[in-house]
Amino acid sequence: MNPKNDLNLIADKLPEWLEESRKYTVLGRPASYIPELAYAPAEALGVTVMGADGTEITAGDCGLTFTMQSISKVFTLLLALMDHGEDGVFQKVGMEPTGDDFNSMLKLELVPPGIPFNPLINAGAIAISSLIHGVSPSDKLSRILAFFREVSGDPDLTYNEAVYASESAHAHRNRSLAYFLKDNHVLDGDVEEVLDLYFKHCSIEVTCRHLARMALVLALNGKDPVSGRELIPKRYVAIAKTFMITCGMYNASGEFAIKVGMPAKSGVAGGILALVPGRFGVGVIGPALNHKGNSTAGVHLLQTMSEAMDWSIF
C-alpha cells in the first residue's frame, strides 16, 4: 500500500472513471420535493479526492456548489455527542437501521419507546438538532456553522438562503415528524425553532472540496489534516463512521456496503461524502438521484474507484 502510487493512479484514471460514470446520470433526476433543488443540472458529476498529505485530485464538475442536506446530519450528530456524550444522545435516538424511507413516521408509532431508530433519518436528525447547545436559536446556528467551518477548512461556509426558504416552505412531512416527536417527549425545545435550525444546517452550501476535507477529518479519526490537532474525539468519529456504514445511504446502505465498502453519507442535493480510513477523503456531486435518494452516477463512480483502488474496508 503506497499512498503516493495510489495518488498517481487516481490522478491518471479519475477523468476516465468519471466520464464513464457520467453516463448513469440519465437513470435519475434531481430531487423536486424541495423545489429549489430541481434546478440542479441533472448531467453534472464531479469529484474531489483529498489525501492525508493534503494532495487534491479533482475531475468533472467539482466546482459546482450544492447544499449538504442529509450529509450535515453526520456533523450535527458529532456536535451533539460533544455537547452531551453518548448517554445523552442515545436517550433520544437509537442505533439501528430502519428499513423504511428516510422521512418515514411508521416505526415511531409502532415500535416502543417511540424514539427515532438512528440519527441519520429525518426524525433522528431533527431530534439531534434539538440537542445542540446554545442560549438562543442564533447561538445554536453560530455553533453549528463554526464547527462546520473548522472541519471544512473554510471560514466563510454558510447556508443557501433560497434552498433554506424552499425547504422550510415545503416541509410538511418533517413538521409532522417533529410534532410527533414533541408529543412523545423526545424533542426538546420549541418545535419551530428546532425545525428552523434543521433546515438551515441541511442548506449549508458546499463544493466537492469541502466534502473531501470533512471526510478526511473523519478518515484521520477527528484530527485536523494540517495541524494534527484533535477536532473531534476519536470515539465519536467511530460512532459516526459506523452509522455511515449502516445507515448513511438511506435504504441502499447494505447494498452500498457490499458493493463499495466505504463509510459514506449521501444527501438529496446529490452529494456524497465518503472516506478511506487513514488515507483519503472523497467528495462527490451528482444531482440526478435514484428512487432511494442517492446519486446514480455518484454511486457508480465510488464503486468504480473502490474496486480499482481496493478501498473497501471489508
VORO-557115 format. One record per residue (C-alpha): x, y, z; residue in three letters; residue number from 1. Coordinates in steps of 0.001 Angstrom, whole numbers. Last residue first. Layout:
<X=X, Y=Y, Z=Z, residuo=ALA, num=NUM> .
...
END
This chain:
<X=-14398, Y=-5274, Z=4376, residuo=PHE, num=314> .
<X=-12936, Y=-1756, Z=4432, residuo=ILE, num=313> .
<X=-13395, Y=-1454, Z=675, residuo=SER, num=312> .
<X=-10774, Y=763, Z=-906, residuo=TRP, num=311> .
<X=-9193, Y=-1764, Z=-3272, residuo=ASP, num=310> .
<X=-8125, Y=1037, Z=-5644, residuo=MET, num=309> .
<X=-9925, Y=-185, Z=-8793, residuo=ALA, num=308> .
<X=-12907, Y=-1634, Z=-6917, residuo=GLU, num=307> .
<X=-13323, Y=1406, Z=-4679, residuo=SER, num=306> .
<X=-12959, Y=3834, Z=-7572, residuo=MET, num=305> .
<X=-15556, Y=2071, Z=-9711, residuo=THR, num=304> .
<X=-17963, Y=1764, Z=-6788, residuo=GLN, num=303> .
<X=-17475, Y=5445, Z=-5976, residuo=LEU, num=302> .
<X=-18199, Y=6379, Z=-9584, residuo=LEU, num=301> .
<X=-21317, Y=4227, Z=-9735, residuo=HIS, num=300> .
<X=-22631, Y=5772, Z=-6524, residuo=VAL, num=299> .
<X=-22038, Y=9263, Z=-7899, residuo=GLY, num=298> .
<X=-23663, Y=8459, Z=-11235, residuo=ALA, num=297> .
<X=-26972, Y=7433, Z=-9683, residuo=THR, num=296> .
<X=-26828, Y=9942, Z=-6822, residuo=SER, num=295> .
<X=-28786, Y=8546, Z=-3891, residuo=ASN, num=294> .
<X=-32401, Y=9292, Z=-2915, residuo=GLY, num=293> .
<X=-33819, Y=5763, Z=-2948, residuo=LYS, num=292> .
<X=-35637, Y=6319, Z=-6259, residuo=HIS, num=291> .
<X=-32356, Y=7180, Z=-7986, residuo=ASN, num=290> .
<X=-30918, Y=10676, Z=-7947, residuo=LEU, num=289> .
<X=-29521, Y=13027, Z=-10605, residuo=ALA, num=288> .
<X=-27661, Y=15756, Z=-8675, residuo=PRO, num=287> .
<X=-24197, Y=14167, Z=-8998, residuo=GLY, num=286> .
<X=-21678, Y=15643, Z=-6565, residuo=ILE, num=285> .
<X=-18844, Y=13691, Z=-4970, residuo=VAL, num=284> .
<X=-16489, Y=14401, Z=-2064, residuo=GLY, num=283> .
<X=-13792, Y=11929, Z=-1052, residuo=VAL, num=282> .
<X=-11487, Y=11866, Z=1968, residuo=GLY, num=281> .
<X=-8439, Y=9647, Z=1814, residuo=PHE, num=280> .
<X=-5885, Y=7689, Z=3841, residuo=ARG, num=279> .
<X=-6431, Y=6821, Z=7493, residuo=GLY, num=278> .
<X=-9836, Y=5278, Z=6868, residuo=PRO, num=277> .
<X=-10929, Y=5587, Z=3222, residuo=VAL, num=276> .
<X=-13722, Y=8119, Z=3169, residuo=LEU, num=275> .
<X=-17026, Y=9078, Z=1588, residuo=ALA, num=274> .
<X=-19179, Y=12202, Z=1392, residuo=LEU, num=273> .
<X=-21880, Y=12016, Z=-1267, residuo=ILE, num=272> .
<X=-23704, Y=14992, Z=-2748, residuo=GLY, num=271> .
<X=-26755, Y=14764, Z=-4965, residuo=GLY, num=270> .
<X=-28920, Y=17507, Z=-3448, residuo=ALA, num=269> .
<X=-30710, Y=14619, Z=-1734, residuo=VAL, num=268> .
<X=-27766, Y=13923, Z=549, residuo=GLY, num=267> .
<X=-25449, Y=10945, Z=817, residuo=SER, num=266> .
<X=-23260, Y=9680, Z=3629, residuo=LYS, num=265> .
<X=-20354, Y=7284, Z=3272, residuo=ALA, num=264> .
<X=-18201, Y=4751, Z=5126, residuo=PRO, num=263> .
<X=-16645, Y=2730, Z=2297, residuo=MET, num=262> .
<X=-17447, Y=-838, Z=1254, residuo=GLY, num=261> .
<X=-18411, Y=-145, Z=-2361, residuo=VAL, num=260> .
<X=-20514, Y=-3133, Z=-3490, residuo=LYS, num=259> .
<X=-21304, Y=-4735, Z=-123, residuo=ILE, num=258> .
<X=-21537, Y=-1538, Z=1917, residuo=ALA, num=257> .
<X=-23517, Y=156, Z=-866, residuo=PHE, num=256> .
<X=-26024, Y=-2728, Z=-949, residuo=GLU, num=255> .
<X=-26444, Y=-2542, Z=2818, residuo=GLY, num=254> .
<X=-26859, Y=1240, Z=2793, residuo=SER, num=253> .
<X=-29371, Y=1261, Z=-78, residuo=ALA, num=252> .
<X=-32316, Y=2188, Z=2136, residuo=ASN, num=251> .
<X=-30681, Y=5510, Z=3031, residuo=TYR, num=250> .
<X=-27001, Y=5679, Z=2082, residuo=MET, num=249> .
<X=-25593, Y=6521, Z=5510, residuo=GLY, num=248> .
<X=-27486, Y=3974, Z=7611, residuo=CYS, num=247> .
<X=-25209, Y=1026, Z=8437, residuo=THR, num=246> .
<X=-21870, Y=2230, Z=7048, residuo=ILE, num=245> .
<X=-22429, Y=5900, Z=7861, residuo=MET, num=244> .
<X=-23716, Y=4952, Z=11311, residuo=PHE, num=243> .
<X=-20452, Y=3144, Z=11983, residuo=THR, num=242> .
<X=-18476, Y=6141, Z=10740, residuo=LYS, num=241> .
<X=-20336, Y=8431, Z=13146, residuo=ALA, num=240> .
<X=-19705, Y=6152, Z=16132, residuo=ILE, num=239> .
<X=-16006, Y=5850, Z=15281, residuo=ALA, num=238> .
<X=-15794, Y=9648, Z=14962, residuo=VAL, num=237> .
<X=-17310, Y=9903, Z=18432, residuo=TYR, num=236> .
<X=-14643, Y=7627, Z=19902, residuo=ARG, num=235> .
<X=-11854, Y=9561, Z=18179, residuo=LYS, num=234> .
<X=-12857, Y=12828, Z=19837, residuo=PRO, num=233> .
<X=-13458, Y=15573, Z=17256, residuo=ILE, num=232> .
<X=-11178, Y=18481, Z=16301, residuo=LEU, num=231> .
<X=-7940, Y=16890, Z=17526, residuo=GLU, num=230> .
<X=-4981, Y=18949, Z=16319, residuo=ARG, num=229> .
<X=-2844, Y=17418, Z=13568, residuo=GLY, num=228> .
<X=-2197, Y=20919, Z=12227, residuo=SER, num=227> .
<X=-2957, Y=20368, Z=8537, residuo=VAL, num=226> .
<X=-5163, Y=17255, Z=8401, residuo=PRO, num=225> .
<X=-7123, Y=18366, Z=11502, residuo=ASP, num=224> .
<X=-7710, Y=15227, Z=13534, residuo=LYS, num=223> .
<X=-11058, Y=13521, Z=14034, residuo=GLY, num=222> .
<X=-10055, Y=9924, Z=13360, residuo=ASN, num=221> .
<X=-7938, Y=10748, Z=10288, residuo=LEU, num=220> .
<X=-10632, Y=9401, Z=7937, residuo=ALA, num=219> .
<X=-13150, Y=11617, Z=9760, residuo=LEU, num=218> .
<X=-11016, Y=14715, Z=9103, residuo=VAL, num=217> .
<X=-10583, Y=13451, Z=5530, residuo=LEU, num=216> .
<X=-14353, Y=13324, Z=5060, residuo=ALA, num=215> .
<X=-14635, Y=16990, Z=6025, residuo=MET, num=214> .
<X=-11869, Y=17864, Z=3551, residuo=ARG, num=213> .
<X=-13485, Y=15787, Z=780, residuo=ALA, num=212> .
<X=-16879, Y=17352, Z=1498, residuo=LEU, num=211> .
<X=-15482, Y=20881, Z=1279, residuo=HIS, num=210> .
<X=-13628, Y=20027, Z=-1927, residuo=ARG, num=209> .
<X=-16782, Y=18605, Z=-3500, residuo=CYS, num=208> .
<X=-18402, Y=22008, Z=-3051, residuo=THR, num=207> .
<X=-20521, Y=23276, Z=-169, residuo=VAL, num=206> .
<X=-23670, Y=25179, Z=786, residuo=GLU, num=205> .
<X=-25279, Y=24672, Z=4181, residuo=ILE, num=204> .
<X=-28970, Y=24036, Z=3499, residuo=SER, num=203> .
<X=-29286, Y=20962, Z=5750, residuo=CYS, num=202> .
<X=-27896, Y=23114, Z=8559, residuo=HIS, num=201> .
<X=-30554, Y=25729, Z=7904, residuo=LYS, num=200> .
<X=-33482, Y=23341, Z=7669, residuo=PHE, num=199> .
<X=-32526, Y=21700, Z=10972, residuo=TYR, num=198> .
<X=-32165, Y=25054, Z=12752, residuo=LEU, num=197> .
<X=-35596, Y=26115, Z=11520, residuo=ASP, num=196> .
<X=-37015, Y=22779, Z=12617, residuo=LEU, num=195> .
<X=-35680, Y=23233, Z=16138, residuo=VAL, num=194> .
<X=-37105, Y=26753, Z=16334, residuo=GLU, num=193> .
<X=-40453, Y=25525, Z=15008, residuo=GLU, num=192> .
<X=-40636, Y=22750, Z=17591, residuo=VAL, num=191> .
<X=-39705, Y=24870, Z=20614, residuo=ASP, num=190> .
<X=-37367, Y=22938, Z=22875, residuo=GLY, num=189> .
<X=-36587, Y=19270, Z=23442, residuo=ASP, num=188> .
<X=-37840, Y=16558, Z=21096, residuo=LEU, num=187> .
<X=-38392, Y=13105, Z=22513, residuo=VAL, num=186> .
<X=-41373, Y=13789, Z=24778, residuo=HIS, num=185> .
<X=-43629, Y=11666, Z=22516, residuo=ASN, num=184> .
<X=-45746, Y=14745, Z=21712, residuo=ASP, num=183> .
<X=-42589, Y=16581, Z=20700, residuo=LYS, num=182> .
<X=-41528, Y=13687, Z=18499, residuo=LEU, num=181> .
<X=-44947, Y=13751, Z=16786, residuo=PHE, num=180> .
<X=-44573, Y=17498, Z=16339, residuo=TYR, num=179> .
<X=-41179, Y=16979, Z=14689, residuo=ALA, num=178> .
<X=-42321, Y=14179, Z=12395, residuo=LEU, num=177> .
<X=-45342, Y=16161, Z=11208, residuo=SER, num=176> .
<X=-43137, Y=19182, Z=10594, residuo=ARG, num=175> .
<X=-40769, Y=16994, Z=8587, residuo=ASN, num=174> .
<X=-43660, Y=15737, Z=6462, residuo=ARG, num=173> .
<X=-44960, Y=19266, Z=5788, residuo=HIS, num=172> .
<X=-41553, Y=20683, Z=4947, residuo=ALA, num=171> .
<X=-42444, Y=22572, Z=1758, residuo=HIS, num=170> .
<X=-41963, Y=26183, Z=2898, residuo=ALA, num=169> .
<X=-38957, Y=25371, Z=5076, residuo=SER, num=168> .
<X=-37103, Y=23578, Z=2298, residuo=GLU, num=167> .
<X=-37747, Y=26352, Z=-209, residuo=SER, num=166> .
<X=-36629, Y=29025, Z=2269, residuo=ALA, num=165> .
<X=-33468, Y=27063, Z=3141, residuo=TYR, num=164> .
<X=-32751, Y=26426, Z=-543, residuo=VAL, num=163> .
<X=-33033, Y=30144, Z=-1321, residuo=ALA, num=162> .
<X=-30980, Y=31235, Z=1703, residuo=GLU, num=161> .
<X=-28052, Y=28894, Z=992, residuo=ASN, num=160> .
<X=-26222, Y=28224, Z=4248, residuo=TYR, num=159> .
<X=-22749, Y=29339, Z=5271, residuo=THR, num=158> .
<X=-19058, Y=28468, Z=4852, residuo=LEU, num=157> .
<X=-16870, Y=31569, Z=5074, residuo=ASP, num=156> .
<X=-14204, Y=30222, Z=7418, residuo=PRO, num=155> .
<X=-13493, Y=27296, Z=5065, residuo=ASP, num=154> .
<X=-11340, Y=24465, Z=6457, residuo=GLY, num=153> .
<X=-14234, Y=22004, Z=6189, residuo=SER, num=152> .
<X=-13923, Y=20815, Z=9811, residuo=VAL, num=151> .
<X=-13487, Y=24320, Z=11182, residuo=GLU, num=150> .
<X=-16250, Y=25794, Z=9056, residuo=ARG, num=149> .
<X=-18649, Y=23001, Z=10030, residuo=PHE, num=148> .
<X=-17931, Y=23630, Z=13715, residuo=PHE, num=147> .
<X=-18334, Y=27415, Z=13433, residuo=ALA, num=146> .
<X=-21535, Y=26967, Z=11398, residuo=LEU, num=145> .
<X=-23019, Y=24649, Z=14014, residuo=ILE, num=144> .
<X=-22030, Y=26974, Z=16865, residuo=ARG, num=143> .
<X=-23476, Y=30000, Z=15071, residuo=SER, num=142> .
<X=-26701, Y=28095, Z=14436, residuo=LEU, num=141> .
<X=-27002, Y=27319, Z=18146, residuo=LYS, num=140> .
<X=-26339, Y=30956, Z=19029, residuo=ASP, num=139> .
<X=-28978, Y=32109, Z=16547, residuo=SER, num=138> .
<X=-31526, Y=29738, Z=18084, residuo=PRO, num=137> .
<X=-30728, Y=31081, Z=21556, residuo=SER, num=136> .
<X=-28646, Y=30136, Z=24618, residuo=VAL, num=135> .
<X=-26854, Y=27396, Z=22744, residuo=GLY, num=134> .
<X=-26171, Y=23656, Z=22962, residuo=HIS, num=133> .
<X=-27266, Y=21381, Z=20120, residuo=ILE, num=132> .
<X=-29723, Y=18806, Z=21463, residuo=LEU, num=131> .
<X=-32790, Y=19893, Z=19453, residuo=SER, num=130> .
<X=-30852, Y=19316, Z=16239, residuo=SER, num=129> .
<X=-30346, Y=15691, Z=17300, residuo=ILE, num=128> .
<X=-34119, Y=15196, Z=17496, residuo=ALA, num=127> .
<X=-34449, Y=16640, Z=13988, residuo=ILE, num=126> .
<X=-31655, Y=14328, Z=12828, residuo=ALA, num=125> .
<X=-33445, Y=11310, Z=14263, residuo=GLY, num=124> .
<X=-36755, Y=12168, Z=12621, residuo=ALA, num=123> .
<X=-35020, Y=12799, Z=9298, residuo=ASN, num=122> .
<X=-33043, Y=9562, Z=9265, residuo=ILE, num=121> .
<X=-29350, Y=9861, Z=10114, residuo=LEU, num=120> .
<X=-29661, Y=9917, Z=13915, residuo=PRO, num=119> .
<X=-30979, Y=6339, Z=14265, residuo=ASN, num=118> .
<X=-34186, Y=4436, Z=15111, residuo=PHE, num=117> .
<X=-36103, Y=7574, Z=16054, residuo=PRO, num=116> .
<X=-37662, Y=7310, Z=19537, residuo=ILE, num=115> .
<X=-41059, Y=5733, Z=20132, residuo=GLY, num=114> .
<X=-40139, Y=3517, Z=23100, residuo=PRO, num=113> .
<X=-41543, Y=1307, Z=21661, residuo=PRO, num=112> .
<X=-42030, Y=393, Z=17979, residuo=VAL, num=111> .
<X=-45302, Y=1141, Z=16169, residuo=LEU, num=110> .
<X=-45645, Y=4912, Z=16411, residuo=GLU, num=109> .
<X=-42097, Y=5997, Z=15687, residuo=LEU, num=108> .
<X=-41798, Y=2959, Z=13418, residuo=LYS, num=107> .
<X=-44072, Y=4394, Z=10726, residuo=LEU, num=106> .
<X=-43029, Y=8047, Z=10625, residuo=MET, num=105> .
<X=-40992, Y=7709, Z=7436, residuo=SER, num=104> .
<X=-38748, Y=10524, Z=6162, residuo=ASN, num=103> .
<X=-35655, Y=8396, Z=5462, residuo=PHE, num=102> .
<X=-37778, Y=5648, Z=3893, residuo=ASP, num=101> .
<X=-38001, Y=2437, Z=5915, residuo=ASP, num=100> .
<X=-35567, Y=-419, Z=6582, residuo=GLY, num=99> .
<X=-34916, Y=1281, Z=9912, residuo=THR, num=98> .
<X=-31204, Y=936, Z=10573, residuo=PRO, num=97> .
<X=-30271, Y=741, Z=14282, residuo=GLU, num=96> .
<X=-28560, Y=2910, Z=16889, residuo=MET, num=95> .
<X=-31446, Y=4673, Z=18603, residuo=GLY, num=94> .
<X=-32218, Y=8337, Z=19185, residuo=VAL, num=93> .
<X=-33182, Y=10476, Z=22188, residuo=LYS, num=92> .
<X=-31656, Y=8607, Z=25124, residuo=GLN, num=91> .
<X=-28825, Y=7853, Z=22751, residuo=PHE, num=90> .
<X=-27652, Y=11460, Z=22700, residuo=VAL, num=89> .
<X=-27394, Y=11993, Z=26450, residuo=GLY, num=88> .
<X=-25741, Y=8635, Z=27104, residuo=ASP, num=87> .
<X=-23225, Y=9105, Z=24306, residuo=GLU, num=86> .
<X=-21921, Y=12480, Z=25428, residuo=GLY, num=85> .
<X=-23995, Y=15638, Z=25661, residuo=HIS, num=84> .
<X=-22256, Y=18520, Z=23854, residuo=ASP, num=83> .
<X=-19517, Y=16539, Z=22098, residuo=MET, num=82> .
<X=-22098, Y=13951, Z=21073, residuo=LEU, num=81> .
<X=-24374, Y=16733, Z=19843, residuo=ALA, num=80> .
<X=-21529, Y=18144, Z=17733, residuo=LEU, num=79> .
<X=-20824, Y=14725, Z=16233, residuo=LEU, num=78> .
<X=-24503, Y=14204, Z=15428, residuo=LEU, num=77> .
<X=-24605, Y=17680, Z=13889, residuo=THR, num=76> .
<X=-21677, Y=16529, Z=11767, residuo=PHE, num=75> .
<X=-23200, Y=13335, Z=10427, residuo=VAL, num=74> .
<X=-26550, Y=15061, Z=9878, residuo=LYS, num=73> .
<X=-24938, Y=17586, Z=7503, residuo=SER, num=72> .
<X=-24738, Y=14859, Z=4858, residuo=ILE, num=71> .
<X=-28541, Y=14853, Z=4933, residuo=SER, num=70> .
<X=-28814, Y=18146, Z=3021, residuo=GLN, num=69> .
<X=-25290, Y=19310, Z=2181, residuo=MET, num=68> .
<X=-26313, Y=22007, Z=-257, residuo=THR, num=67> .
<X=-24767, Y=22402, Z=-3688, residuo=PHE, num=66> .
<X=-21989, Y=24366, Z=-5379, residuo=THR, num=65> .
<X=-20432, Y=23069, Z=-8596, residuo=LEU, num=64> .
<X=-16641, Y=23357, Z=-8604, residuo=GLY, num=63> .
<X=-16166, Y=19569, Z=-8849, residuo=CYS, num=62> .
<X=-17941, Y=19427, Z=-12218, residuo=ASP, num=61> .
<X=-15583, Y=16845, Z=-13703, residuo=GLY, num=60> .
<X=-12374, Y=15740, Z=-12043, residuo=ALA, num=59> .
<X=-10316, Y=16605, Z=-8985, residuo=THR, num=58> .
<X=-7200, Y=15396, Z=-7175, residuo=ILE, num=57> .
<X=-6132, Y=17150, Z=-4000, residuo=GLU, num=56> .
<X=-2944, Y=16474, Z=-2031, residuo=THR, num=55> .
<X=-3329, Y=17464, Z=1617, residuo=GLY, num=54> .
<X=-890, Y=14876, Z=2995, residuo=ASP, num=53> .
<X=-3775, Y=12630, Z=4099, residuo=ALA, num=52> .
<X=-5044, Y=12629, Z=530, residuo=GLY, num=51> .
<X=-8021, Y=14559, Z=-779, residuo=MET, num=50> .
<X=-10181, Y=13185, Z=-3605, residuo=VAL, num=49> .
<X=-12524, Y=15650, Z=-5275, residuo=THR, num=48> .
<X=-15362, Y=14571, Z=-7538, residuo=VAL, num=47> .
<X=-17820, Y=15988, Z=-10066, residuo=GLY, num=46> .
<X=-20873, Y=14892, Z=-11999, residuo=LEU, num=45> .
<X=-23420, Y=17140, Z=-13677, residuo=ALA, num=44> .
<X=-25990, Y=15794, Z=-16166, residuo=GLU, num=43> .
<X=-29005, Y=16655, Z=-13986, residuo=ALA, num=42> .
<X=-28009, Y=20298, Z=-13636, residuo=PRO, num=41> .
<X=-29600, Y=21496, Z=-10372, residuo=ALA, num=40> .
<X=-32859, Y=23449, Z=-10746, residuo=TYR, num=39> .
<X=-34891, Y=20718, Z=-9004, residuo=ALA, num=38> .
<X=-33162, Y=21502, Z=-5710, residuo=LEU, num=37> .
<X=-35166, Y=24719, Z=-5299, residuo=GLU, num=36> .
<X=-38424, Y=22756, Z=-5324, residuo=PRO, num=35> .
<X=-37668, Y=20650, Z=-2240, residuo=ILE, num=34> .
<X=-39852, Y=17735, Z=-3323, residuo=TYR, num=33> .
<X=-38009, Y=18095, Z=-6645, residuo=SER, num=32> .
<X=-34896, Y=15988, Z=-6226, residuo=ALA, num=31> .
<X=-32734, Y=15903, Z=-9341, residuo=PRO, num=30> .
<X=-33333, Y=13061, Z=-11814, residuo=ARG, num=29> .
<X=-32012, Y=9562, Z=-12283, residuo=GLY, num=28> .
<X=-31010, Y=6968, Z=-14875, residuo=LEU, num=27> .
<X=-29705, Y=9602, Z=-17291, residuo=VAL, num=26> .
<X=-26929, Y=10427, Z=-14810, residuo=THR, num=25> .
<X=-25504, Y=6949, Z=-15370, residuo=TYR, num=24> .
<X=-23499, Y=8021, Z=-18423, residuo=LYS, num=23> .
<X=-21487, Y=10270, Z=-16095, residuo=ARG, num=22> .
<X=-19943, Y=7105, Z=-14645, residuo=SER, num=21> .
<X=-17810, Y=6528, Z=-17732, residuo=GLU, num=20> .
<X=-16817, Y=10194, Z=-17741, residuo=GLU, num=19> .
<X=-15801, Y=9968, Z=-14094, residuo=LEU, num=18> .
<X=-13688, Y=6849, Z=-14484, residuo=TRP, num=17> .
<X=-11795, Y=8390, Z=-17394, residuo=GLU, num=16> .
<X=-11173, Y=11657, Z=-15539, residuo=PRO, num=15> .
<X=-10051, Y=9675, Z=-12444, residuo=LEU, num=14> .
<X=-7525, Y=7416, Z=-14175, residuo=LYS, num=13> .
<X=-4239, Y=9321, Z=-14131, residuo=ASP, num=12> .
<X=-4791, Y=11327, Z=-10966, residuo=ALA, num=11> .
<X=-6070, Y=8219, Z=-9190, residuo=ILE, num=10> .
<X=-3036, Y=6217, Z=-10307, residuo=LEU, num=9> .
<X=-636, Y=8910, Z=-9123, residuo=ASN, num=8> .
<X=-2462, Y=9228, Z=-5812, residuo=LEU, num=7> .
<X=-2299, Y=5471, Z=-5268, residuo=ASP, num=6> .
<X=1420, Y=5442, Z=-6067, residuo=ASN, num=5> .
<X=1973, Y=8142, Z=-3465, residuo=LYS, num=4> .
<X=-201, Y=6361, Z=-892, residuo=PRO, num=3> .
<X=1791, Y=3116, Z=-1268, residuo=ASN, num=2> .
<X=0, Y=0, Z=0, residuo=MET, num=1> .
END
